[in-house]
Amino acid sequence: MSSNPNNNNNRPSKNMKSIAHRIVWMISRTKLELYFKMDFLIFVLLNVFWAYMKELEVIGSFAFKRHRDFIVENGLITDLAYRVRSMDGKVLMTVGFFDVFARIAILVGALYLLQLLGVLISLPSVSSRAHRTLSPLRDVAEKADELNRLAFSEDKYRLIEDAIEHVAPDENQYVYLHDQELLGVEQSVNHLIERLKDSYRQQARFVNDASHELRTPIAVIQGYAQMLERWGTSDEKVLDESISAISHEADHMNRLVEQLLFLARGDSGKTVLSKEPVSLGNLMQEIYEESFMIDETHPYRFRKSEEDVVVDADRMLLKQAVRILVDNAAKYTNPGDEIILGVGMTEDDRPYLMVQDMGIGMSQADVEHMFERFYRADKARTYDGTGLGLSIAKWIVDRHGGHFEVLSRTELGTRIMIVLP
């Protein structure tokens, strides 16, 4: 029985469109899930903040050792009220809560709708990037057309099509056609599959690591919240420990979410560079002076260039990249040890910014992976951090057309240079 050759020729294109649509849907769904979690956290914090400020306004002070609950007056949900009582049962405050709750819900809901709108607006850009990523498959389709012109039999078309369709993205599978005439096609398809699998593994690892990093502080906050509920009203030590831990984890989670959003906006093409002539000497001088105010535990030294070095760059983003390197140097360097900042020109006349420390250093294996998202060397795991700072710095430097030059030795220190065009 014969089949329509036009339908066979259209199958690769349809498959590529289907894969692209799945990639776009997965990215959009991940963004919306992240936005939902962040907005829910904002919703809870706004309600808690309102209750805190209301107690300061009405009662004049805030204390954990009070009973708080919600009551419905007159049996109507619109008469929902927030009540605070002292330890002996005396009512200290009763205020209407429904209007505030509804306004905050509307505000957060509007924020989520705006984020949803942003995701919808970004769909064409994401779809375009997905199609560009899958563009090598079009080459395979063209090879199939060429094979058709060479009058290959229909069986060979089916052989190629079936082999590609049965390759799973998360399994170690490749295309084996066992046909000498199709050897070139087999090699091209397998090379493409390897690139797609590598991209798939990186994306899966990023999503898993991000979920793990967000899950940890949430679990810690929940644990200490339960401790507060059980013993916080009677044990001041538990109260102080819980408040301190919750505050620390909330700050950590806030930094992590901000960094994830920065990378997500960058990957989706929403972060646009505003380039202008930037004096690297003035930029590093500014960072050098700020470091003295921020970090009093390390002496800083600035190696100035003999002549002013000016490049076209986004000043704020470039400063953010250098600031990340300086913060890392301070984190992994013992108090009292020197940190050196520098500006100059390389031997091939390319401008650079340098940060050098006398910290714990890195092995060559760690240097090769240091810019990967969520990667942290074994020695660095004992220090506070998210594992995203260097990834953000690399994104910024890559967008400026530059690169990093890293020299590091364990127990001796690290020198990192941002080399720009």
C-alpha positions as CSV (number, residue, x, y, z in Angstrom):
1,M,0.0,0.0,0.0
2,S,1.5,3.4,-1.0
3,S,1.4,6.5,1.1
4,N,1.4,10.2,0.3
5,P,4.9,11.4,-0.1
6,N,4.0,15.0,0.9
7,N,2.7,13.7,4.3
8,N,6.0,11.9,4.9
9,N,8.0,15.0,4.0
10,N,5.9,17.1,6.5
11,R,6.4,14.8,9.4
12,P,9.8,16.1,10.5
13,S,8.5,19.7,10.5
14,K,5.5,18.6,12.6
15,N,7.7,16.8,15.0
16,M,9.9,19.8,15.4
17,K,6.9,22.1,16.1
18,S,5.6,19.6,18.6
19,I,9.0,19.5,20.5
20,A,9.2,23.3,20.4
21,H,5.7,23.7,21.8
22,R,6.5,21.3,24.6
23,I,9.7,23.3,25.5
24,V,7.8,26.6,25.4
25,W,5.0,25.1,27.6
26,M,7.6,23.7,30.1
27,I,9.4,27.0,30.5
28,S,6.2,29.0,30.8
29,R,4.8,26.5,33.4
30,T,8.0,26.7,35.4
31,K,7.9,30.5,35.4
32,L,4.2,30.6,36.5
33,E,4.9,28.1,39.3
34,L,7.8,30.2,40.6
35,Y,5.7,33.4,40.4
36,F,2.8,31.7,42.3
37,K,5.1,30.6,45.1
38,M,6.7,34.0,45.4
39,D,3.3,35.8,45.3
40,F,1.9,33.5,48.0
41,L,4.9,34.4,50.2
42,I,4.3,38.1,49.5
43,F,0.6,37.6,50.4
44,V,1.4,36.0,53.7
45,L,4.0,38.6,54.6
46,L,1.7,41.5,53.8
47,N,-1.0,40.1,56.1
48,V,1.5,39.5,58.9
49,F,3.0,43.0,58.4
50,W,-0.5,44.6,58.5
51,A,-1.3,42.7,61.8
52,Y,2.0,43.8,63.2
53,M,1.5,47.5,62.3
54,K,-2.1,47.4,63.5
55,E,-1.0,46.2,67.0
56,L,1.6,48.9,67.2
57,E,-1.1,51.5,66.2
58,V,-3.9,50.3,68.5
59,I,-2.1,48.6,71.4
60,G,1.1,50.6,71.2
61,S,3.4,47.6,71.2
62,F,3.9,44.1,69.7
63,A,4.6,41.0,71.7
64,F,4.6,37.3,70.7
65,K,3.1,36.4,74.1
66,R,-0.4,37.2,73.1
67,H,-3.3,35.2,71.9
68,R,-4.4,36.0,68.3
69,D,-7.4,34.6,66.4
70,F,-10.0,35.6,63.8
71,I,-13.7,35.9,64.7
72,V,-16.8,36.2,62.5
73,E,-19.3,38.8,63.9
74,N,-23.0,38.6,63.1
75,G,-22.4,35.3,61.2
76,L,-21.2,37.2,58.1
77,I,-17.8,36.6,56.5
78,T,-17.7,40.3,55.6
79,D,-17.6,41.0,59.3
80,L,-14.4,38.9,59.8
81,A,-12.3,40.5,62.6
82,Y,-8.8,40.1,63.9
83,R,-8.6,39.8,67.7
84,V,-5.7,40.1,70.1
85,R,-5.9,39.0,73.7
86,S,-3.5,39.2,76.6
87,M,-2.3,36.0,78.4
88,D,-5.1,36.5,81.0
89,G,-7.8,36.6,78.3
90,K,-8.3,40.4,78.2
91,V,-9.2,41.6,74.8
92,L,-6.6,44.2,73.7
93,M,-7.8,44.8,70.1
94,T,-10.6,43.8,67.7
95,V,-10.4,45.2,64.2
96,G,-12.1,44.4,61.0
97,F,-10.0,42.2,58.8
98,F,-12.1,41.3,55.7
99,D,-11.5,44.5,53.8
100,V,-7.7,44.4,54.3
101,F,-7.6,40.6,53.5
102,A,-9.6,41.3,50.3
103,R,-7.5,44.2,49.2
104,I,-4.2,42.3,49.7
105,A,-5.7,39.4,47.8
106,I,-6.7,41.7,45.0
107,L,-3.3,43.3,45.0
108,V,-1.4,40.0,44.9
109,G,-3.9,38.6,42.3
110,A,-3.3,41.6,40.1
111,L,0.4,41.1,40.5
112,Y,0.1,37.5,39.4
113,L,-2.1,38.5,36.4
114,L,0.6,41.0,35.4
115,Q,3.2,38.3,35.7
116,L,1.0,36.0,33.6
117,L,0.6,38.7,31.0
118,G,4.4,39.0,31.0
119,V,4.8,35.3,30.4
120,L,2.2,35.5,27.6
121,I,4.0,38.5,26.0
122,S,7.3,36.6,26.2
123,L,5.9,33.5,24.4
124,P,6.9,34.7,20.9
125,S,10.5,35.3,22.1
126,V,10.6,31.9,23.9
127,S,9.1,30.2,20.9
128,S,11.6,31.8,18.6
129,R,14.5,30.6,20.8
130,A,13.1,27.1,20.9
131,H,12.9,27.0,17.2
132,R,16.4,28.3,16.8
133,T,17.6,25.6,19.2
134,L,15.9,23.0,17.2
135,S,17.1,24.4,13.9
136,P,19.6,21.6,13.3
137,L,16.6,19.3,12.9
138,R,15.6,21.3,9.9
139,D,19.0,20.3,8.4
140,V,18.0,16.7,9.0
141,A,14.7,17.4,7.2
142,E,16.6,18.9,4.3
143,K,18.8,15.7,4.2
144,A,15.6,13.7,4.0
145,D,14.5,15.8,1.0
146,E,17.8,15.2,-0.6
147,L,17.5,11.5,0.0
148,N,14.0,11.7,-1.6
149,R,15.6,13.3,-4.7
150,L,18.1,10.5,-4.8
151,A,15.1,8.1,-5.1
152,F,15.7,6.2,-1.8
153,S,13.1,3.7,-1.1
154,E,10.1,4.4,1.2
155,D,11.5,1.8,3.6
156,K,14.5,4.0,4.3
157,Y,12.4,7.0,5.0
158,R,10.4,4.9,7.5
159,L,13.7,3.5,9.0
160,I,15.0,7.1,9.7
161,E,11.6,8.3,11.0
162,D,11.0,5.3,13.4
163,A,14.6,5.5,14.7
164,I,14.3,9.2,15.6
165,E,10.8,8.8,17.1
166,H,11.9,6.1,19.5
167,V,14.7,8.1,21.1
168,A,13.8,9.2,24.6
169,P,15.4,12.6,25.8
170,D,16.2,11.3,29.3
171,E,17.7,7.9,28.3
172,N,21.0,6.9,26.8
173,Q,19.7,6.1,23.4
174,Y,20.9,6.9,19.9
175,V,19.9,6.3,16.3
176,Y,21.4,3.1,14.7
177,L,20.2,2.7,11.1
178,H,22.5,-0.2,10.1
179,D,22.6,1.1,6.6
180,Q,25.8,2.2,4.9
181,E,24.0,4.6,2.6
182,L,22.5,6.4,5.6
183,L,25.7,6.6,7.6
184,G,26.1,10.3,7.2
185,V,22.5,10.9,8.3
186,E,23.0,8.6,11.3
187,Q,26.1,10.6,12.4
188,S,24.4,14.0,12.0
189,V,21.3,12.9,13.9
190,N,23.3,11.4,16.8
191,H,25.4,14.5,17.1
192,L,22.2,16.5,17.3
193,I,20.7,14.1,19.9
194,E,23.8,14.5,22.0
195,R,23.5,18.3,22.0
196,L,19.8,18.1,22.9
197,K,20.4,15.6,25.7
198,D,23.1,17.8,27.2
199,S,20.7,20.8,27.1
200,Y,17.9,18.6,28.6
201,R,20.2,17.4,31.4
202,Q,21.3,21.0,32.2
203,Q,17.7,22.2,32.3
204,A,16.6,19.3,34.5
205,R,19.4,19.8,36.9
206,F,18.7,23.5,37.1
207,V,15.0,22.9,37.9
208,N,15.8,20.2,40.5
209,D,18.5,22.3,42.2
210,A,16.3,25.3,42.3
211,S,13.5,23.3,43.8
212,H,15.9,21.8,46.4
213,E,17.3,25.2,47.3
214,L,13.9,26.7,47.8
215,R,12.6,23.7,49.7
216,T,15.3,23.9,52.3
217,P,14.7,27.4,53.7
218,I,10.9,26.8,53.6
219,A,11.4,23.6,55.6
220,V,13.5,25.4,58.1
221,I,11.0,28.2,58.5
222,Q,8.2,25.7,59.0
223,G,10.2,23.8,61.6
224,Y,10.9,26.9,63.6
225,A,7.3,28.1,63.2
226,Q,6.2,24.8,64.8
227,M,8.6,25.4,67.6
228,L,7.2,28.8,68.2
229,E,3.7,27.4,68.2
230,R,4.6,24.8,70.8
231,W,7.1,26.5,73.1
232,G,7.7,30.1,71.9
233,T,5.2,31.7,74.3
234,S,6.9,30.2,77.4
235,D,10.6,29.8,76.4
236,E,12.4,33.0,75.5
237,K,15.5,31.0,74.3
238,V,13.3,29.1,71.8
239,L,11.6,32.4,70.8
240,D,14.9,34.2,70.1
241,E,16.4,31.3,68.3
242,S,13.3,30.8,66.1
243,I,13.1,34.5,65.2
244,S,16.8,34.7,64.3
245,A,16.6,31.5,62.2
246,I,13.4,32.5,60.4
247,S,14.9,35.9,59.6
248,H,18.1,34.4,58.3
249,E,16.3,31.8,56.1
250,A,13.9,34.4,54.8
251,D,16.8,36.6,53.7
252,H,18.5,33.6,52.1
253,M,15.3,32.7,50.2
254,N,14.8,36.3,49.1
255,R,18.4,36.4,47.7
256,L,17.8,33.1,46.0
257,V,14.5,34.1,44.4
258,E,16.0,37.4,43.2
259,Q,18.9,35.6,41.6
260,L,16.7,33.0,40.0
261,L,14.5,35.8,38.6
262,F,17.6,37.6,37.2
263,L,18.7,34.4,35.4
264,A,15.2,33.7,34.2
265,R,14.8,37.2,32.8
266,G,18.2,37.0,31.2
267,D,17.4,33.6,29.6
268,S,14.1,34.9,28.3
269,G,15.8,37.9,26.7
270,K,14.0,40.5,29.0
271,T,17.2,41.9,30.4
272,V,18.5,44.5,27.9
273,L,21.9,46.0,28.3
274,S,22.1,49.8,28.3
275,K,25.7,50.4,27.0
276,E,27.5,53.6,27.4
277,P,31.2,54.7,27.7
278,V,32.4,53.5,31.2
279,S,35.7,54.3,32.8
280,L,36.9,51.0,34.4
281,G,39.2,52.9,36.7
282,N,36.4,55.0,38.1
283,L,34.2,52.0,38.4
284,M,36.7,49.9,40.3
285,Q,37.6,53.0,42.5
286,E,34.0,53.2,43.5
287,I,33.9,49.5,44.3
288,Y,37.2,49.8,46.2
289,E,35.8,52.6,48.4
290,E,32.5,50.8,49.0
291,S,34.4,47.7,50.1
292,F,36.0,49.6,52.9
293,M,32.6,50.7,54.3
294,I,31.0,47.3,53.8
295,D,33.8,45.0,54.9
296,E,35.9,46.1,57.8
297,T,37.6,42.7,58.3
298,H,39.9,42.8,55.3
299,P,42.4,45.3,54.0
300,Y,41.8,46.3,50.4
301,R,44.4,47.5,47.8
302,F,43.7,49.1,44.5
303,R,46.1,48.8,41.6
304,K,45.3,51.7,39.3
305,S,46.1,51.7,35.6
306,E,48.5,54.3,34.3
307,E,46.0,55.5,31.8
308,D,42.2,55.6,31.9
309,V,40.6,52.5,30.4
310,V,37.1,53.2,28.8
311,V,34.8,50.6,27.3
312,D,31.2,50.5,26.1
313,A,29.3,48.6,28.8
314,D,26.2,48.5,31.0
315,R,27.7,50.2,34.1
316,M,25.3,48.8,36.6
317,L,25.5,45.2,35.3
318,L,29.3,45.3,35.0
319,K,29.5,46.7,38.6
320,Q,27.2,43.9,39.7
321,A,29.5,41.2,38.2
322,V,32.6,42.7,39.9
323,R,30.7,43.1,43.2
324,I,30.0,39.4,43.1
325,L,33.7,38.6,42.7
326,V,34.6,40.9,45.6
327,D,31.9,39.4,47.8
328,N,33.2,35.9,47.1
329,A,36.8,37.0,47.8
330,A,35.8,38.4,51.2
331,K,33.7,35.4,52.0
332,Y,36.5,32.8,51.4
333,T,39.4,34.9,52.7
334,N,40.4,34.9,56.4
335,P,40.0,38.2,58.3
336,G,43.1,40.3,58.1
337,D,44.3,38.9,54.7
338,E,44.5,41.3,51.8
339,I,42.2,41.6,48.8
340,I,43.5,43.3,45.7
341,L,41.5,45.1,43.1
342,G,43.0,46.0,39.7
343,V,42.3,47.6,36.3
344,G,44.6,47.4,33.2
345,M,45.3,46.1,29.7
346,T,46.3,42.5,28.8
347,E,49.3,41.8,26.6
348,D,47.0,41.7,23.6
349,D,45.6,45.2,24.5
350,R,42.3,44.0,26.0
351,P,40.9,45.8,29.0
352,Y,40.4,43.8,32.2
353,L,39.1,44.1,35.8
354,M,40.8,42.0,38.4
355,V,39.9,40.6,41.9
356,Q,42.6,38.7,43.8
357,D,42.4,37.2,47.2
358,M,44.4,35.1,49.6
359,G,41.5,32.7,50.5
360,I,41.0,29.0,50.4
361,G,41.5,28.7,46.7
362,M,40.1,26.1,44.3
363,S,41.4,22.9,42.6
364,Q,41.5,22.8,38.8
365,A,38.4,20.5,38.8
366,D,36.4,23.1,40.7
367,V,37.6,25.9,38.4
368,E,36.2,24.0,35.4
369,H,32.7,24.0,37.0
370,M,32.7,27.2,39.1
371,F,30.4,29.1,36.8
372,E,27.7,26.4,36.6
373,R,24.5,27.2,38.3
374,F,24.3,25.9,41.9
375,Y,27.8,24.4,41.7
376,R,29.7,24.7,45.0
377,A,33.1,23.2,45.7
378,D,33.3,20.9,48.8
379,K,35.2,23.5,50.8
380,A,32.7,26.2,49.9
381,R,29.7,24.3,51.2
382,T,30.5,25.3,54.8
383,Y,30.1,29.0,53.8
384,D,26.7,30.7,53.4
385,G,25.7,31.2,49.7
386,T,23.3,30.2,46.9
387,G,25.7,28.9,44.2
388,L,24.2,31.4,41.7
389,G,26.5,34.5,42.0
390,L,29.2,33.4,39.6
391,S,26.5,32.2,37.1
392,I,25.0,35.7,37.2
393,A,28.5,37.2,36.8
394,K,29.2,34.9,33.8
395,W,25.9,35.8,32.2
396,I,26.8,39.5,32.4
397,V,30.3,39.1,31.1
398,D,29.1,36.9,28.2
399,R,26.6,39.5,27.2
400,H,29.4,42.1,27.1
401,G,31.4,39.8,24.8
402,G,34.0,39.2,27.4
403,H,35.4,36.2,29.2
404,F,37.0,35.1,32.6
405,E,40.6,34.2,33.2
406,V,41.0,32.3,36.5
407,L,44.1,31.4,38.3
408,S,43.6,29.5,41.6
409,R,45.6,27.3,44.0
410,T,44.2,25.6,47.1
411,E,45.2,27.3,50.3
412,L,47.0,30.1,48.4
413,G,44.1,32.1,46.9
414,T,42.4,33.0,43.6
415,R,42.8,35.7,40.9
416,I,39.9,36.3,38.6
417,M,40.1,38.6,35.6
418,I,37.1,39.9,33.6
419,V,38.6,40.5,30.1
420,L,36.4,42.7,27.9
421,P,36.5,43.4,24.2
